[in-house]
Amino acid sequence: MGRGAAVTLQIVMRTASRRGGPDYLTRTMRNLGRQRVPAELVHLFPTAPDTRVTMEARRGCIVHAPARAYKATENMGIALLGAPACDWVLHLEDDVKPCADLIGSVTRWLEQHAHEGVRLTSFFTPSIKKADMRAAHDAGATALPFPTTRWASAVAFAMRWTDAQACGQWILDHASTWRVGPDYPTWANARGADRMVGAWHQHAYPAIDEALSSVPCLVEHIGHISTLRGLGRFGFVKAPLFLGEAWRAGA
């Protein structure tokens, strides 16, 4: 991206009940609040009308009330479509610990690395091996490409607003037929919102077979308990390299 006007950014975040489990959402919103992220930049999309959102969490965002209960895949589409017009849409899961100055870190990184051949960017990339990300960081690299076929996380990623609109609609159009049939267990259709983002990219940009990851990751995953309990097995994943809440990118 050429130097010019500052990149504009909107954050979208989905949340669902963890059935009496930890309140990661309030913790995440507290983390963003300490960085003085404006509430009007954070758009929260509960997956069901009865999803609990504490008053503390509500103060840090705009809550978009759902019309009905949605599957996680559907709500990814709704969240991406619900982002107000901007340059880039940053999707965060509701259970993250950010580096310092997350908004500034993301926008500075995008200004440095994003070009027309980069359509999908990740700021939490467990599909990159720890040793590979550490080696890249030690060599002074601040970005690593990786195949979109290995796209496997929605913890923190960004795409242009126009792509977010297209991806969101594609996800909604395909949610009913996603992972159905004899090759899948019955619960598979309700899982894999992150994989749907990667599938959209392969559909929309078949000539671009790589996404781009920040080095190091800009957030850490804190949610040991998934909102999708009962829908298969989950392994808790952490960032291959996260330098802590005091570190910031490009400063």
Steps between C-alpha positions, in 0.01 A plus 500: 500500500629842419541763765207737521189524712503277806336159468150491647406192697188348652500204739236226488469238771265205546402362837292209625413345834759272659227350722621631831867499404749787532393846386773546241305769318507744792870430547567567131298822504689606813827444312380720213365758743838537666631597156219754463366335185188707420174313550377612159778298335404171668192317371379202702276235343346255750398169347165483680255747658565354847880525480615673818702819454598678822452873540877542519538333161213700350668828593792418273315415181189524286284190550316379191206300632436180302162442341514133601746236614772446242758232436859615544550483124194718432608752759840537335321608183276737692793656685705560185199648323422717803827691501451869415681626192875531560828397338554179700284281721676336793326190634585409858373206697359584842784339694823684416780688669639768265845647462541868591318751278319230304327741260825682426695175476254354248475813287877555493551136399238528225654824370834321476393165358161515327486526122252381237639149511432473873128442563502319833722578797538318830620633835472164676627213288535163675544326165851650483744296706648665807854437378425656161346814647780535755762461228326759284481743791866445592591574137314833517192399300165652599281289269481143374286364215321169547267295277131584519438125507646515854274785611364369830437783745264794540653628824632814332492570128437795271371553149401801296144620560397412145634148548329473840170582332557238231627239745213560742241452228676191365500346847129565545427361154691179576434451871211258448707268278832534682641163607187296447471150360620150582863606544419726797352450848167671559655783703758594233268748327503723810881515521780641291426870463875555477532240226217667309706820483785304344259323263357834390851629424575196285170558316538876457875514429603167344819654365612610848590191696655666807389712793736716705569470871649757732827412674458478794128445565325814623262321737506199728213255535370468858183294458552145627124429479341523155153634425460193275521236771319184395591546135803277481835524673698822545865552575591825675736689272744776589697737282821358356662829607345776712731754660260620766264785581780761521629437146359684198554466126672757285559755774 
